């Protein structure tokens, strides 16, 4: 669960209005499957984690390929703002996950890192903590971009 933080977009709920967005015909079935596999009632396991990372990377690869064709893949400012909001949320999740991993590496409460030297574990902890901070900063930049995109949208509606 994402915790409220300074770098999060809080004036817009990503899920509100999602039904009005263009969606593939298979989206409802895919969403149901993802909810079954990763929803609140799903379990936690190494298989869940590996599968979630695989899906996340496949979707990132798709977006990386799709964005150069933005005139087709991101039709208007509303979709652009939703895309930027999604990136804000994704980076916020990654920032918070990285922070948890840093804490676990530091305290020895996560993955078994017992084969690392103390110096290597310290370096790992510091790297993960730095990643978390930088992802917070990146999420904040997407928050600023979202605010700029939605202000433009609001001005256009007022005319």
C-alpha positions in Angstrom: 0.0 0.0 0.0 1.3 3.4 -1.0 1.8 5.8 2.0 0.9 9.4 1.7 4.1 11.5 1.0 5.1 15.0 -0.1 6.0 13.8 -3.7 2.6 12.2 -4.4 -0.1 13.8 -6.6 -3.0 14.1 -4.1 -5.5 16.2 -6.0 -6.4 13.5 -8.5 -7.3 9.8 -8.0 -5.8 7.7 -10.8 -8.7 5.2 -10.7 -11.5 7.8 -11.0 -12.5 8.2 -14.6 -10.5 5.2 -15.8 -13.6 3.7 -17.3 -13.8 6.7 -19.7 -10.2 6.2 -20.9 -9.6 4.2 -24.1 -9.0 0.6 -23.1 -8.3 -2.6 -24.9 -11.3 -5.0 -25.1 -9.3 -7.6 -23.1 -8.6 -5.1 -20.3 -11.5 -6.2 -18.0 -10.4 -9.8 -18.1 -6.7 -8.8 -17.6 -7.6 -6.6 -14.7 -9.6 -9.4 -13.1 -6.7 -11.8 -13.5 -4.2 -9.3 -12.1 -6.6 -8.6 -9.1 -6.8 -12.4 -8.5 -3.0 -12.8 -8.6 -2.0 -9.6 -6.9 -5.0 -8.1 -5.2 -5.7 -7.6 -1.5 -6.6 -11.3 -1.0 -3.6 -12.7 -2.9 -0.7 -14.1 -1.0 2.9 -13.2 -1.0 5.7 -15.5 -2.3 8.9 -15.4 -4.3 6.8 -16.5 -7.3 4.4 -13.5 -6.8 7.4 -11.2 -6.7 9.1 -12.6 -9.7 5.9 -12.5 -11.7 5.1 -8.9 -10.7 8.6 -7.8 -11.7 8.2 -9.5 -15.1 4.8 -7.9 -15.7 6.1 -4.5 -14.6 9.1 -4.8 -17.0 7.0 -5.9 -19.9 4.6 -2.9 -19.4 7.6 -0.5 -19.1 9.0 -1.9 -22.4 5.7 -1.4 -24.1 5.4 2.2 -22.9 9.0 2.8 -24.0 8.1 1.6 -27.5 4.7 3.4 -27.5 5.7 6.9 -26.4 7.6 7.8 -29.6 4.2 7.4 -31.3 2.5 9.8 -28.8 0.2 11.3 -31.4 -1.5 7.9 -31.6 -0.8 6.5 -28.1 -1.5 9.6 -26.0 -4.4 11.2 -27.7 -5.0 14.4 -25.6 -4.0 16.4 -22.6 -6.3 14.4 -20.3 -4.6 11.2 -21.3 -1.2 12.9 -21.0 -2.0 14.0 -17.5 -3.2 10.5 -16.6 0.1 9.1 -18.0 2.2 11.5 -15.9 0.0 10.7 -12.9 0.7 7.0 -13.4 4.4 7.7 -13.6 4.2 9.7 -10.4 2.5 6.8 -8.6 4.9 4.2 -10.1 7.9 6.1 -8.9 6.4 6.7 -5.5 5.9 3.0 -5.1 9.4 2.3 -6.2 10.8 5.0 -3.8 8.9 3.4 -0.9 9.9 -0.1 -1.9 13.6 1.0 -2.2 13.4 2.5 1.3 12.0 -0.7 2.7 14.7 -2.7 1.0 17.4 -0.3 2.5 15.9 -0.8 6.0 15.8 -4.5 5.6 19.4 -4.7 4.3 20.5 -2.5 7.2 18.6 -4.5 9.9 19.0 -8.0 8.4 15.2 -8.4 8.3 14.7 -9.1 4.6 16.4 -11.3 2.1 19.2 -13.5 3.5 22.3 -11.3 2.9 24.4 -13.2 5.4 27.1 -14.0 2.7 27.8 -10.3 2.3 30.6 -8.7 4.2 29.6 -5.9 6.7 31.1 -3.3 4.3 29.2 -4.7 1.3 26.0 -4.7 3.3 26.6 -1.1 4.4 27.3 -0.1 0.8 24.1 -1.9 -0.3 22.1 -0.1 2.4 23.5 3.3 1.4 22.9 2.7 -2.3 19.3 1.6 -1.7 18.6 4.6 0.6 20.0 6.9 -2.1 17.9 5.3 -4.7 14.8 5.8 -2.5 15.6 9.5 -2.1 16.3 10.1 -5.8 13.1 8.3 -6.8 11.2 10.5 -4.4 12.7 13.5 -6.2 11.8 12.0 -9.6 8.2 11.4 -8.4 8.1 15.0 -7.2 9.1 16.2 -10.7 6.3 14.1 -12.2 4.0 15.7 -9.6 5.0 19.1 -10.9 4.5 18.0 -14.5 1.0 16.6 -13.6 0.1 19.9 -12.0 1.2 21.8 -15.1 -0.7 19.5 -17.4 -3.9 19.6 -15.4 -3.7 23.4 -15.0 -3.5 23.7 -18.8 -6.5 21.3 -19.1 -8.5 23.4 -16.5 -7.7 26.7 -18.3 -8.8 25.2 -21.6 -12.1 24.0 -20.1 -12.8 27.5 -18.6 -12.6 29.2 -22.0 
